[in-house]
């Protein structure tokens, strides 16, 4: 289940300058050169890089992206507006050729190097996912791939991609497509209505509308669709538009008295610093929180229009700041993939000191890239004199990047097990009649569990991944039970519950399977049992929402999880009305402090007792399923890296399960009048918990069972349900 969400994604992503220095390679500034803006880039890139390095005290360093969006909006709008004033239109080919020379050479170089490093350093499955990200990044749509991944609950725990930092380049490239088109349309509209010197008013009006609409989308999506709010152009365009409004209002800024301008500049820098140190992973973002860095950047830039050499502008114009600003684009491009790939190369995690060393190395690579790639191509006279030649070179770089990723995908296929074919886990009904004094249901559970235990023990030793692994490593990640796709498992924002019945829907015996995704992953097993027993099975689930009356915060939404509380109330009322014969409760045990409570803590146990008692009061029997082991890794990815020894991915039993917590849950369930099923022996030996049993892959990700393994355990699950339903 997802215990990460968007706040963690902010730790993983950031942004550096898409535009770069306005200085020529000779070092002489152009007419529009702003040394204070070059220094402002240094502030922004330092915030992002130190945040990604995990330096304490910079929990909001991700706001560097917002600073650069405003800077980019200011510079690009100023460039386009100067074009309109001098020529009466926008020289589109010249504009895009300049963007291609500026962005694509360094971006293409880093993308290709990162693709090669990912292919050879990451586990095959993770490498293939990363190469897909590389293709999306080369085409500047990686931000939407990131948004889709963040929206997919079952993919939200995937490891960070070494290409994820390209998301903001996608946002800006998409803005570069939209904004010149809007300006051209505005030019055409103004020409039809009036002549004379061009006025900034129509363009200001367009930008105000863009900013207002985008800010409204940002506010809405920050609450309802956090990944889309964070990664997409519609929710980020207002930040670029604010920079554009500053560019169009330069004459007004220049009228500010020097003292007032200096005060505004320092106030703006203070807002940026405040955002860096006060915001954090739990802050809903962008939303209103993004106003801090956005307005702060606007004040710094606007103040510099009046007095670029006074106040904060003087400090930002110092040579060290400007030097860092010139490196900002390449530094950003290099630092993130190095932070992701270096631990894979060294086969160990990096501490803060190690990460600082890595980003320092990235700065060195940035300096080489600037002098050997960026500036030579950006200022090459043959390219500057021919827009078409620049565009062809840019298209060639993009095509080369995509082709490299495609070739590496071919060279890095999903591995297939080459161990001996193994027999499937088969659990058969007991053949001997129990003793007259024995409870037949207890006997059935014990005998079926013993069969599974034997299969688990037989697979626990060192062995290569079997050649007939089911499901295959390639298919496992996408193998979701139907209940995740048909609305039976409600997503974060959804409440209520549609009819989700299976088995014999006319049966007088109703079994309700209720809980979060760890209840839903058992649906394939219970569906098989319901068909065999002729039960009516109702699956009622909601992501990251256990059916326990706990006050819950959602790290994904960055706020109180009111949708969960409402859903729980609706489900309890429904169960009280429908009065099923058996309620099966299951939930993840991976909830941590960021949810507002701790799994197995006193609140958890007390809530479990209360919920079981409340459900028992309806006349239903209650069966609580214990936890499955926590493999502490994305299992298919891990196995793809250890194809010769599956035990390398099997966690130790003591690490995978909390024995004391399970015992406490059993007692809490009994106190409420329910029955508890400790599932430990179905998954673990005394030492470890194998991730392959027979030829069956146990986990599809880092915590959910595969459909195939859940179905293989259906006889045991059926026996547990029979025992819970039996009169006592």
C-alpha positions as CSV (number, residue, x, y, z in Angstrom):
1,X,0.0,0.0,0.0
2,X,1.0,3.6,-0.4
3,X,2.7,5.1,2.6
4,X,4.6,7.6,0.5
5,X,2.4,9.8,-1.6
6,X,3.2,13.2,-3.0
7,X,5.2,14.6,-0.1
8,X,7.8,11.9,-0.7
9,X,7.6,12.6,-4.4
10,X,8.6,16.2,-3.6
11,X,11.7,14.9,-2.0
12,X,12.5,13.1,-5.2
13,X,11.9,15.9,-7.7
14,X,13.0,19.5,-8.2
15,X,13.8,21.9,-10.8
16,X,16.6,24.0,-12.3
17,X,16.8,26.8,-14.8
18,X,15.4,26.1,-18.3
19,X,16.8,29.3,-19.7
20,X,20.2,29.8,-18.3
21,X,22.5,32.7,-18.5
22,X,21.9,35.6,-20.9
23,X,25.6,36.2,-21.2
24,X,27.5,35.5,-24.4
25,X,30.4,33.1,-24.3
26,X,32.8,36.0,-24.2
27,X,31.4,36.9,-20.8
28,X,29.9,40.2,-22.0
29,X,26.3,40.6,-21.0
30,X,23.6,41.2,-23.5
31,X,21.4,44.3,-23.4
32,X,18.8,42.5,-21.3
33,X,21.2,40.7,-19.0
34,X,20.2,40.7,-15.3
35,X,23.1,39.6,-13.0
36,X,20.7,39.5,-10.1
37,X,18.5,36.9,-11.9
38,X,21.6,34.8,-12.5
39,X,22.2,34.9,-8.8
40,X,18.6,34.1,-8.1
41,X,19.0,30.9,-10.1
42,X,21.8,30.0,-7.7
43,X,19.4,30.4,-4.7
44,X,16.9,28.2,-6.4
45,X,19.2,25.4,-7.5
46,X,20.9,25.3,-4.1
47,X,17.5,24.9,-2.4
48,X,16.6,22.0,-4.7
49,X,20.0,20.3,-4.6
50,X,20.4,20.5,-0.8
51,X,16.8,19.3,-0.3
52,X,17.5,16.3,-2.5
53,X,20.7,15.6,-0.6
54,X,18.6,15.5,2.6
55,X,20.3,18.4,4.4
56,X,18.4,19.1,7.6
57,X,16.5,22.3,7.9
58,X,15.6,22.6,4.2
59,X,12.5,20.6,4.2
60,X,10.8,22.9,1.7
61,X,13.7,23.1,-0.8
62,X,11.4,21.8,-3.5
63,X,10.2,25.4,-3.9
64,X,13.2,26.0,-6.0
65,X,11.1,24.7,-8.9
66,X,8.6,27.5,-8.3
67,X,11.4,30.1,-8.3
68,X,12.6,28.9,-11.7
69,X,9.1,28.8,-13.1
70,X,8.7,32.5,-12.3
71,X,12.1,33.3,-13.6
72,X,11.4,31.4,-16.8
73,X,8.0,33.2,-17.2
74,X,9.7,36.5,-16.8
75,X,12.5,35.9,-19.3
76,X,10.4,34.2,-21.9
77,X,7.6,36.7,-21.8
78,X,10.1,39.6,-21.9
79,X,11.7,38.0,-25.0
80,X,8.4,37.6,-26.8
81,X,7.2,41.0,-25.8
82,X,10.3,42.6,-27.2
83,X,9.7,40.7,-30.4
84,X,6.1,42.0,-30.6
85,X,7.2,45.6,-30.0
86,X,10.0,45.5,-32.6
87,X,8.5,43.4,-35.3
88,X,4.7,43.5,-34.6
89,X,4.7,39.7,-34.3
90,X,6.5,36.7,-32.8
91,X,9.3,35.1,-34.8
92,X,8.3,31.6,-33.9
93,X,11.1,29.7,-35.7
94,X,13.7,31.9,-34.1
95,X,12.1,31.4,-30.7
96,X,12.0,27.6,-30.9
97,X,15.5,27.4,-32.4
98,X,16.9,29.3,-29.5
99,X,15.0,27.0,-27.0
100,X,16.4,24.0,-28.9
101,X,20.0,25.2,-28.7
102,X,19.6,26.1,-25.0
103,X,17.8,23.0,-23.7
104,X,18.4,20.0,-25.9
105,X,22.2,19.5,-26.0
106,X,22.8,19.2,-22.3
107,X,19.4,17.6,-21.7
108,X,20.1,15.0,-24.4
109,X,23.6,14.2,-23.1
110,X,22.4,13.7,-19.5
111,X,19.4,11.7,-20.7
112,X,21.5,9.3,-22.7
113,X,24.1,8.9,-20.0
114,X,21.4,8.3,-17.4
115,X,19.7,5.7,-19.7
116,X,22.9,3.8,-20.0
117,X,23.6,4.0,-16.3
118,X,20.0,2.9,-15.5
119,X,20.2,-0.1,-17.9
120,X,23.4,-1.5,-16.3
121,X,23.1,-0.4,-12.6
122,X,19.4,-1.0,-11.8
123,X,17.6,-4.3,-11.5
124,X,16.1,-5.3,-14.9
125,X,12.5,-4.5,-14.1
126,X,13.3,-1.2,-12.6
127,X,15.7,-0.4,-15.4
128,X,12.9,-1.0,-18.0
129,X,10.5,1.2,-16.1
130,X,13.2,3.9,-16.0
131,X,13.9,3.6,-19.7
132,X,10.2,4.2,-20.3
133,X,10.6,7.3,-18.2
134,X,13.5,8.3,-20.4
135,X,11.5,8.1,-23.6
136,X,8.7,10.2,-22.0
137,X,11.3,12.7,-20.8
138,X,12.9,13.0,-24.2
139,X,9.5,13.8,-25.6
140,X,8.8,16.2,-22.7
141,X,5.7,14.4,-21.4
142,X,7.4,12.9,-18.4
143,X,5.4,15.1,-16.1
144,X,2.2,13.4,-17.1
145,X,3.8,9.9,-16.7
146,X,4.8,10.9,-13.2
147,X,1.2,12.2,-12.5
148,X,-0.3,9.0,-13.7
149,X,2.1,6.9,-11.6
150,X,1.3,9.0,-8.5
151,X,-2.4,8.5,-9.1
152,X,-2.0,4.8,-9.4
153,X,-2.4,3.7,-5.7
154,X,-0.7,0.3,-6.3
155,X,2.3,1.9,-8.1
156,X,2.8,4.8,-5.7
157,X,5.5,2.9,-3.7
158,X,7.7,2.4,-6.8
159,X,11.3,3.5,-6.3
160,X,12.1,6.9,-7.7
161,X,13.1,7.2,-11.3
162,X,16.4,8.6,-12.3
163,X,14.5,10.6,-14.9
164,X,11.9,12.0,-12.7
165,X,13.5,15.4,-12.5
166,X,12.7,16.0,-16.2
167,X,9.1,16.6,-15.2
168,X,9.6,20.3,-14.9
169,X,11.2,20.5,-18.3
170,X,8.1,19.0,-19.6
171,X,6.0,21.6,-17.9
172,X,8.1,24.4,-19.4
173,X,8.2,23.0,-22.9
174,X,4.5,22.7,-22.8
175,X,4.2,26.3,-21.7
176,X,6.6,27.3,-24.6
177,X,4.1,25.7,-27.0
178,X,1.0,27.4,-25.5
179,X,2.3,30.9,-24.6
180,X,3.7,32.0,-28.0
181,X,0.5,30.8,-29.7
182,X,-1.5,32.9,-27.3
183,X,0.6,35.9,-28.0
184,X,0.3,35.4,-31.8
185,X,-3.5,35.1,-31.4
186,X,-3.5,38.3,-29.3
187,X,-1.4,40.1,-31.9
188,X,-3.8,39.1,-34.6
189,X,-6.8,40.2,-32.6
190,X,-5.3,43.5,-31.7
191,X,-4.3,44.2,-35.4
192,X,-7.9,43.7,-36.4
193,X,-9.3,46.2,-33.9
194,X,-6.7,48.9,-33.9
195,X,-3.3,50.0,-35.2
196,X,-0.6,52.1,-33.7
197,X,2.1,51.1,-31.3
198,X,1.5,47.8,-29.5
199,X,0.1,48.1,-26.0
200,X,0.9,45.6,-23.2
201,X,-2.7,45.7,-21.9
202,X,-4.2,42.9,-24.1
203,X,-1.3,40.6,-23.2
204,X,-1.6,41.4,-19.5
205,X,-5.3,40.6,-19.8
206,X,-4.5,37.2,-21.4
207,X,-1.9,36.4,-18.7
208,X,-4.2,37.4,-15.9
209,X,-6.9,35.0,-17.2
210,X,-4.3,32.3,-17.6
211,X,-3.0,32.8,-14.1
212,X,-6.5,33.0,-12.5
213,X,-7.7,29.8,-14.2
214,X,-4.5,27.9,-13.5
215,X,-4.5,29.0,-9.8
216,X,-8.1,27.8,-9.4
217,X,-7.1,24.5,-10.9
218,X,-4.1,24.3,-8.6
219,X,-6.2,24.9,-5.5
220,X,-8.7,22.3,-6.6
221,X,-6.3,19.6,-7.6
222,X,-4.0,20.1,-4.6
223,X,-6.9,18.8,-2.5
224,X,-8.4,16.2,-4.9
225,X,-5.6,15.2,-7.3
226,X,-2.2,15.9,-5.7
227,X,0.0,14.2,-8.3
228,X,-1.7,16.2,-11.1
229,X,-1.5,19.4,-9.1
230,X,2.2,18.9,-8.6
231,X,3.3,17.7,-12.0
232,X,0.9,19.2,-14.7
233,X,1.0,22.4,-16.7
234,X,-2.6,23.4,-16.0
235,X,-1.9,23.6,-12.2
236,X,1.6,25.2,-12.7
237,X,1.0,27.7,-15.5
238,X,0.0,30.4,-13.0
239,X,3.6,30.5,-11.7
240,X,5.0,31.1,-15.1
241,X,2.2,33.6,-15.8
242,X,3.2,35.6,-12.6
243,X,6.7,35.9,-14.0
244,X,5.2,37.0,-17.3
245,X,3.1,39.7,-15.6
246,X,6.3,41.1,-14.0
247,X,7.9,41.3,-17.4
248,X,4.9,43.1,-18.9
249,X,4.9,45.6,-16.0
250,X,8.6,46.5,-16.0
251,X,7.9,50.2,-16.6
252,X,5.8,50.3,-13.4
253,X,8.5,48.5,-11.4
254,X,11.1,51.0,-12.6
255,X,9.1,53.8,-11.0
256,X,9.6,52.5,-7.5
257,X,11.8,54.6,-5.3
258,X,15.2,53.0,-4.6
259,X,14.5,52.4,-0.9
260,X,11.1,50.9,-1.5
261,X,12.5,48.6,-4.3
262,X,15.3,47.4,-2.0
263,X,12.8,46.7,0.8
264,X,10.6,44.7,-1.6
265,X,13.6,42.7,-2.9
266,X,14.7,41.7,0.6
267,X,11.1,40.9,1.5
268,X,10.9,38.6,-1.6
269,X,14.1,36.8,-0.7
270,X,12.8,36.4,2.9
271,X,9.6,34.7,1.5
272,X,11.7,32.3,-0.5
273,X,13.9,31.4,2.4
274,X,10.8,31.1,4.7
275,X,9.3,28.6,2.2
276,X,12.5,26.6,2.2
277,X,12.6,26.2,5.9
278,X,9.0,26.2,6.9
279,X,7.3,24.0,4.3
280,X,7.8,20.3,4.3
281,X,6.7,16.9,3.1
282,X,3.3,17.2,4.8
283,X,2.5,20.5,3.2
284,X,-0.3,20.2,0.6
285,X,1.5,21.5,-2.5
286,X,1.4,23.6,-4.6
287,X,-2.0,25.1,-3.5
288,X,-1.7,28.3,-1.5
289,X,1.6,27.3,-0.1
290,X,3.2,28.0,-3.4
291,X,2.3,31.7,-3.1
292,X,5.3,32.1,-0.8
293,X,8.1,31.3,-3.3
294,X,6.1,32.6,-6.3
295,X,5.3,36.1,-4.9
296,X,8.8,36.2,-3.3
297,X,10.4,35.6,-6.6
298,X,8.2,38.2,-8.3
299,X,9.3,40.8,-5.7
300,X,13.0,40.0,-6.1
301,X,12.7,40.3,-9.9
302,X,10.5,43.3,-9.8
303,X,12.8,45.1,-7.3
304,X,15.7,44.4,-9.6
305,X,13.9,46.2,-12.5
306,X,14.1,49.4,-10.4
307,X,17.5,48.9,-8.8
308,X,19.3,45.7,-9.9
309,X,22.6,46.8,-8.1
310,X,21.0,47.8,-4.8
311,X,19.5,45.8,-2.0
312,X,19.2,42.1,-2.5
313,X,20.2,42.4,-6.2
314,X,23.7,43.5,-5.1
315,X,24.2,40.3,-3.1
316,X,22.7,38.1,-5.9
317,X,25.1,39.8,-8.4
318,X,28.2,38.6,-6.6
319,X,30.5,36.5,-8.8
320,X,30.1,33.3,-6.8
321,X,26.3,33.5,-7.0
322,X,26.4,34.2,-10.7
323,X,28.8,31.3,-11.3
324,X,26.4,28.9,-9.6
325,X,23.5,30.4,-11.6
326,X,25.3,29.7,-14.8
327,X,25.7,26.1,-13.8
328,X,22.1,25.7,-12.5
329,X,20.6,24.0,-15.6
330,X,23.4,21.4,-16.0
331,X,23.8,21.0,-12.2
332,X,20.1,20.2,-11.9
333,X,20.3,17.7,-14.8
334,X,23.2,15.8,-13.3
335,X,22.5,15.8,-9.6
336,X,19.4,13.8,-9.5
337,X,20.4,10.7,-11.6
338,X,23.7,10.6,-9.7
339,X,21.8,10.6,-6.4
340,X,19.7,7.7,-7.6
341,X,22.3,5.6,-9.4
342,X,25.3,6.0,-7.1
343,X,23.8,3.9,-4.3
344,X,23.1,1.2,-6.9
345,X,26.7,1.4,-8.1
346,X,28.2,1.2,-4.6
347,X,25.5,-1.2,-3.4
348,X,24.8,0.8,-0.2
349,X,22.8,3.7,1.0
350,X,24.4,7.1,1.1
351,X,24.3,9.3,4.2
352,X,24.0,13.0,4.2
353,X,27.8,13.4,3.7
354,X,27.8,10.9,0.9
355,X,24.9,12.7,-0.8
356,X,26.7,16.0,-0.5
357,X,29.7,14.5,-2.1
358,X,27.6,13.2,-5.0
359,X,26.0,16.6,-5.6
360,X,29.4,18.2,-5.5
361,X,30.5,15.7,-8.2
362,X,27.4,16.7,-10.1
363,X,28.5,20.4,-10.0
364,X,31.8,19.4,-11.5
365,X,30.1,17.5,-14.3
366,X,27.8,20.6,-14.8
367,X,30.9,22.8,-15.3
368,X,32.3,20.4,-17.9
369,X,28.9,20.2,-19.6
370,X,28.6,24.0,-19.7
371,X,31.9,24.6,-21.3
372,X,32.1,21.5,-23.6
373,X,28.4,21.1,-24.6
374,X,26.0,23.9,-23.6
375,X,27.9,27.0,-24.7
376,X,29.6,25.6,-27.8
377,X,26.3,24.5,-29.3
378,X,24.2,27.4,-28.0
379,X,26.5,30.1,-29.4
380,X,27.7,28.2,-32.5
381,X,27.4,30.8,-35.4
382,X,26.2,28.2,-38.0
383,X,23.3,27.3,-35.7
384,X,22.5,30.9,-34.6
385,X,22.3,32.1,-38.2
386,X,19.9,29.3,-39.2
387,X,16.7,28.6,-37.3
388,X,16.0,25.6,-39.4
389,X,19.4,24.1,-38.8
390,X,19.0,24.6,-35.0
391,X,15.6,22.9,-35.1
392,X,17.0,20.0,-37.1
393,X,19.8,19.5,-34.6
394,X,17.3,19.7,-31.8
395,X,15.1,17.1,-33.4
396,X,18.1,14.9,-34.0
397,X,19.1,15.0,-30.4
398,X,15.6,14.1,-29.3
399,X,15.5,11.2,-31.8
400,X,18.9,10.0,-30.7
401,X,17.7,10.0,-27.0
402,X,14.6,8.1,-27.8
403,X,16.5,5.6,-29.9
404,X,19.1,5.0,-27.2
405,X,16.3,4.2,-24.7
406,X,14.6,1.8,-27.2
407,X,17.8,0.0,-27.9
408,X,18.5,-0.4,-24.2
409,X,15.0,-1.8,-23.7
410,X,15.9,-4.5,-26.3
411,X,19.2,-5.2,-24.7
412,X,17.7,-5.3,-21.2
413,X,14.8,-7.7,-21.4
414,X,12.8,-8.9,-18.4
415,X,14.7,-12.0,-17.2
416,X,13.1,-15.4,-17.1
417,X,13.9,-17.9,-14.4
418,X,16.2,-20.7,-15.5
419,X,15.8,-22.9,-12.4
420,X,14.2,-26.2,-12.5
421,X,10.4,-26.2,-13.2
422,X,8.6,-26.4,-9.9
423,X,5.2,-27.9,-9.0
424,X,2.4,-25.5,-8.3
425,X,1.2,-25.1,-4.7
426,X,-1.7,-27.5,-4.4
427,X,-3.7,-27.6,-1.2
428,X,-6.1,-30.6,-1.1
429,X,-9.0,-31.3,1.3
430,X,-8.2,-33.5,4.4
431,X,-8.8,-37.2,3.6
432,X,-9.0,-38.6,7.2
433,X,-11.9,-38.2,9.5
434,X,-11.1,-36.3,12.6
435,X,-11.3,-38.0,16.0
436,X,-14.8,-37.9,17.6
437,X,-13.6,-35.4,20.3
438,X,-11.9,-33.1,17.8
439,X,-13.4,-30.1,16.2
440,X,-13.5,-30.9,12.5
441,X,-13.0,-27.3,11.5
442,X,-9.9,-26.9,13.7
443,X,-8.6,-30.2,12.2
444,X,-9.2,-28.9,8.6
445,X,-7.4,-25.6,9.3
446,X,-4.4,-27.4,10.9
447,X,-4.1,-30.0,8.1
448,X,-4.4,-27.5,5.3
449,X,-2.0,-25.2,6.9
450,X,0.5,-28.1,7.3
451,X,0.3,-28.7,3.6
452,X,1.2,-25.1,2.9
453,X,3.9,-25.1,5.6
454,X,5.5,-28.1,3.9
455,X,5.6,-26.3,0.5
456,X,7.0,-23.1,2.1
457,X,9.8,-25.1,3.8
458,X,10.6,-26.9,0.6
459,X,11.1,-23.6,-1.2
460,X,13.0,-21.8,1.5
461,X,16.5,-23.1,0.5
462,X,18.7,-21.4,-2.1
463,X,17.5,-21.9,-5.6
464,X,17.2,-20.1,-8.9
465,X,13.9,-18.6,-9.9
466,X,12.0,-21.5,-11.5
467,X,11.5,-21.5,-15.3
468,X,7.7,-21.8,-14.9
469,X,7.2,-19.0,-12.4
470,X,3.6,-18.0,-12.1
471,X,2.9,-15.2,-12.7
472,X,6.1,-14.3,-14.7
473,X,8.2,-11.4,-13.5
474,X,7.0,-9.4,-16.5
475,X,3.3,-10.0,-15.8
476,X,3.3,-9.7,-12.0
477,X,3.3,-5.9,-11.6
478,X,0.1,-5.5,-13.7
479,X,-1.8,-8.5,-12.2
480,X,-4.4,-6.7,-10.2
481,X,-7.6,-8.4,-8.9
482,X,-10.8,-7.3,-10.6
483,X,-12.0,-5.5,-7.5
484,X,-9.3,-2.9,-7.9
485,X,-10.6,-2.1,-11.4
486,X,-14.4,-2.4,-11.1
487,X,-15.0,0.1,-8.3
488,X,-15.3,-2.3,-5.5
489,X,-12.1,-0.8,-4.0
490,X,-12.7,2.9,-3.6
491,X,-9.9,5.3,-4.4
492,X,-8.8,8.1,-2.1
493,X,-11.5,10.6,-2.8
494,X,-14.4,8.2,-3.4
495,X,-17.0,7.4,-0.8
496,X,-20.0,5.1,-0.8
497,X,-19.9,1.6,-2.2
498,X,-21.6,0.1,-5.2
499,X,-23.0,-3.4,-5.3
500,X,-19.9,-5.6,-5.4
501,X,-21.3,-9.1,-5.0
502,X,-19.9,-12.3,-6.4
503,X,-20.4,-16.1,-5.9
504,X,-24.1,-17.0,-5.6
505,X,-25.7,-13.6,-5.3
506,X,-29.0,-15.2,-4.4
507,X,-27.6,-17.2,-1.5
508,X,-29.0,-16.6,2.0
509,X,-25.4,-16.8,3.4
510,X,-23.5,-13.5,2.9
511,X,-19.9,-13.1,3.6
512,X,-18.5,-9.5,3.6
513,X,-14.8,-9.0,3.0
514,X,-14.0,-5.5,4.3
515,X,-11.0,-3.3,4.7
516,X,-8.2,-1.6,2.7
517,X,-6.2,-3.0,-0.2
518,X,-5.0,-5.9,2.0
519,X,-8.6,-7.0,2.2
520,X,-9.1,-6.6,-1.5
521,X,-6.0,-8.7,-2.3
522,X,-7.7,-11.7,-0.7
523,X,-10.7,-11.3,-3.0
524,X,-9.5,-13.9,-5.5
525,X,-9.3,-16.5,-2.7
526,X,-12.7,-15.7,-1.2
527,X,-14.3,-15.6,-4.7
528,X,-13.2,-19.1,-5.3
529,X,-14.6,-20.2,-1.9
530,X,-17.8,-18.3,-2.4
531,X,-18.5,-20.2,-5.7
532,X,-17.6,-23.5,-4.1
533,X,-19.7,-22.9,-0.9
534,X,-22.5,-21.1,-2.8
535,X,-22.1,-18.0,-0.7
536,X,-22.8,-14.4,-1.6
537,X,-19.5,-12.5,-1.2
538,X,-19.5,-8.8,-0.9
539,X,-16.1,-7.0,-1.3
540,X,-16.1,-3.6,0.4
541,X,-12.7,-1.8,0.2
542,X,-11.1,1.6,0.2
543,X,-7.4,2.4,-0.3
544,X,-5.4,3.2,2.9
545,X,-8.5,3.0,4.9
546,X,-8.7,0.3,7.6
547,X,-12.2,-0.3,9.1
548,X,-11.0,1.0,12.5
549,X,-12.3,4.1,14.1
550,X,-9.0,5.9,14.2
551,X,-8.4,9.5,13.4
552,X,-6.6,9.3,10.1
553,X,-4.3,11.6,8.1
554,X,-3.6,10.9,4.5
555,X,0.1,11.5,3.5
556,X,-1.1,11.2,-0.1
557,X,-3.7,14.1,0.3
558,X,-1.6,15.9,2.9
559,X,-4.6,16.4,5.1
560,X,-7.2,14.7,7.4
561,X,-8.6,11.8,5.5
562,X,-12.2,12.7,5.8
563,X,-13.2,10.5,2.9
564,X,-12.0,7.4,4.9
565,X,-14.0,8.4,8.0
566,X,-17.1,9.0,5.9
567,X,-16.7,5.7,4.0
568,X,-16.2,3.7,7.3
569,X,-19.4,5.2,8.7
570,X,-21.3,4.2,5.5
571,X,-19.9,0.7,5.5
572,X,-20.6,0.0,9.2
573,X,-24.2,1.3,8.7
574,X,-24.6,-0.9,5.6
575,X,-23.3,-4.0,7.5
576,X,-25.7,-3.2,10.4
577,X,-28.5,-3.1,7.9
578,X,-27.6,-6.1,5.7
579,X,-26.5,-8.3,8.7
580,X,-24.2,-10.7,6.8
581,X,-23.4,-14.0,8.5
582,X,-19.7,-13.4,8.4
583,X,-17.6,-10.2,8.3
584,X,-13.9,-10.8,7.3
585,X,-11.6,-7.9,8.3
586,X,-8.2,-7.4,6.8
587,X,-5.9,-4.4,6.6
588,X,-2.3,-3.5,6.0
589,X,0.0,-3.2,9.0
590,X,2.3,-0.7,7.3
591,X,0.6,2.5,8.7
592,X,3.1,4.7,10.3
593,X,3.2,8.0,12.2
594,X,2.5,10.0,9.1
595,X,-1.1,8.5,9.2
596,X,-1.6,9.8,12.7
597,X,-1.3,6.5,14.6
598,X,1.0,3.5,14.8
599,X,0.2,0.0,13.8
600,X,-0.1,-2.4,16.8
601,X,-0.1,0.6,19.2
602,X,-2.7,0.9,22.0
603,X,-5.0,3.0,19.9
604,X,-4.9,0.4,17.1
605,X,-5.7,-2.5,19.5
606,X,-8.5,-0.7,21.3
607,X,-10.1,0.3,18.0
608,X,-9.9,-3.3,16.8
609,X,-11.7,-4.5,19.9
610,X,-14.4,-1.9,19.5
611,X,-14.9,-2.6,15.8
612,X,-15.2,-6.4,16.3
613,X,-17.7,-5.9,19.2
614,X,-19.7,-3.4,17.1
615,X,-19.9,-5.9,14.2
616,X,-20.7,-8.8,16.5
617,X,-23.6,-6.8,17.8
618,X,-25.2,-7.2,14.4
619,X,-25.3,-10.9,14.9
620,X,-22.4,-11.5,12.4
621,X,-19.4,-13.7,13.1
622,X,-16.2,-11.7,12.7
623,X,-12.9,-13.1,11.3
624,X,-9.8,-10.9,11.5
625,X,-7.0,-11.9,9.1
626,X,-3.5,-11.4,10.5
627,X,-0.8,-9.7,8.4
628,X,1.1,-11.1,5.5
629,X,4.9,-10.7,5.7
630,X,6.5,-7.4,4.7
631,X,9.1,-8.3,2.1
632,X,10.8,-4.8,2.4
633,X,11.4,-4.8,-1.4
634,X,9.5,-4.7,-4.7
635,X,9.6,-8.5,-5.1
636,X,9.5,-8.9,-8.9
637,X,12.2,-6.2,-9.2
638,X,14.3,-7.9,-6.6
639,X,14.0,-11.3,-8.2
640,X,14.9,-9.8,-11.6
641,X,18.2,-8.8,-10.0
642,X,18.7,-12.1,-8.2
643,X,17.5,-14.6,-10.8
644,X,20.0,-17.2,-9.6
645,X,19.1,-17.0,-5.9
646,X,15.5,-16.2,-4.9
647,X,16.4,-16.4,-1.2
648,X,18.2,-13.0,-1.6
649,X,14.8,-11.5,-1.7
650,X,13.3,-13.5,1.2
651,X,13.1,-11.4,4.4
652,X,13.9,-12.8,7.7
653,X,10.8,-13.8,9.7
654,X,11.7,-11.5,12.6
655,X,11.9,-8.5,10.2
656,X,8.9,-9.4,8.1
657,X,6.4,-9.9,10.9
658,X,5.8,-8.4,14.3
659,X,5.1,-11.5,16.4
660,X,4.3,-9.4,19.5
661,X,1.9,-7.2,17.5
662,X,0.2,-10.3,16.0
663,X,-0.3,-11.7,19.5
664,X,-1.7,-8.5,20.8
665,X,-4.2,-8.3,17.8
666,X,-5.3,-11.8,18.5
667,X,-6.1,-10.9,22.1
668,X,-7.8,-7.7,21.1
669,X,-10.0,-9.6,18.6
670,X,-10.9,-12.2,21.2
671,X,-11.9,-9.4,23.6
672,X,-14.4,-8.1,21.1
673,X,-15.8,-11.5,20.5
674,X,-14.2,-12.3,17.2
675,X,-11.9,-14.9,15.8
676,X,-8.3,-14.2,14.7
677,X,-6.4,-16.0,12.0
678,X,-2.6,-15.8,12.4
679,X,-1.3,-16.4,8.9
680,X,2.4,-16.5,9.7
681,X,2.7,-20.3,9.1
682,X,1.2,-19.9,5.6
683,X,4.2,-17.7,4.6
684,X,7.2,-18.3,6.8
685,X,9.5,-20.9,8.1
686,X,11.1,-20.4,11.5
687,X,13.9,-18.3,9.9
688,X,12.6,-16.6,6.7
689,X,9.5,-15.9,4.5
690,X,10.1,-17.1,0.9
691,X,8.8,-15.0,-1.9
692,X,8.3,-18.0,-4.2
693,X,6.4,-21.1,-3.0
694,X,6.4,-24.0,-5.4
695,X,6.3,-22.2,-8.8
696,X,4.1,-19.4,-7.4
697,X,5.3,-15.8,-7.0
698,X,3.9,-14.6,-3.6
699,X,4.0,-10.8,-4.0
700,X,3.1,-8.6,-7.0
701,X,4.8,-5.6,-5.5
702,X,6.2,-4.8,-2.1
703,X,3.2,-5.8,0.0
704,X,0.3,-7.2,-2.1
705,X,-0.2,-10.9,-2.9
706,X,-0.4,-12.0,-6.5
707,X,-3.8,-13.2,-7.8
708,X,-2.3,-16.7,-8.3
709,X,-1.0,-17.1,-4.8
710,X,-4.2,-15.8,-3.2
711,X,-6.1,-18.4,-5.2
712,X,-3.7,-21.1,-4.2
713,X,-4.4,-20.4,-0.6
714,X,-8.2,-20.5,-1.2
715,X,-8.7,-23.9,0.6
716,X,-7.1,-22.6,3.7
717,X,-9.0,-19.3,3.6
718,X,-12.2,-21.4,3.1
719,X,-11.4,-23.5,6.1
720,X,-10.8,-20.4,8.3
721,X,-14.2,-19.0,7.2
722,X,-15.9,-22.3,7.8
723,X,-14.5,-22.4,11.3
724,X,-15.6,-18.8,12.0
725,X,-19.1,-19.5,10.8
726,X,-19.5,-22.7,12.7
727,X,-21.6,-22.7,15.9
728,X,-19.4,-22.6,19.0
